[in-house]
Amino acid sequence: TKTHVFLDEPEKYSHPSLLNGTAKAINELVDSGKNVYIATHSPKLISMLELDFGDIRVINDESHSPKPIPFDDAVSETKGLLNIGSLPRKFARYYEDGNSLKNCIVRRHNRSFIEALFAKRIYLCEGANDELFVNEALQRFGGYYDDYCIFKTWGKTNLPVFIKLFLLLGVEVVVLQDKDNEEKEPHKTVNPAIKNFISDCALITFNPNLEKWLSYTGEKGDALGFLDHLEEIELPDCCNIAEAKIGDDIQPRRQFDGGIPGGFVEQHCFS
């Protein structure tokens, strides 16, 4: 009886709606004791497989060398930048060790993380409104059809470990963060931690936060209201985030004309 099964792009020629059947068959092979090895270009297929993320290997550069996902290294190289003991449990568990980080990703970021593994550029952001802004900016200024992924970390405190994780995988990273009040925690500690990676990624910081920078006065959790606002205003040139380059430290500042909804009187793209 053969114990090893090798599958090359099992998603090929399959309609996306039928991938669940392919995934089910692969999972059944594993349950029967087979060792299954898969080469695939399908994030959806991977997300339906019952596998340990530690068994994933990424091939994304000219060396064609398979890279394990460096959960341990990402944690070890970032936890010293933060006061982990003072963080709420929901953030601290991302920094305990590689297994804890992997577990957080599997449980909370599963499909979006797998999607990010296939991208050449990742826009790392804190939450939902940031994602809406990135989509709008890319549609208006160009870059919407480039090879990228928007990845929400669900909190600024999680940004450092994800920045390091994707950098270790050789992915181009653009970080969008709110400056917030740097005299208070966690911003007092997290902002410098993020800044630590500026030579390896692009950083865009909104002061004090994206919503206020855009003069949005609605509820932060009202996604449609925020979209309405984005569609009504004229975004300044510094929102051309597709042009952000590694090493850029962009801190957009503006003078807002309160008499004109979303009107930008003057725009300085760099501080």
Disulfide bonds with the S-S distance in Angstrom:
none
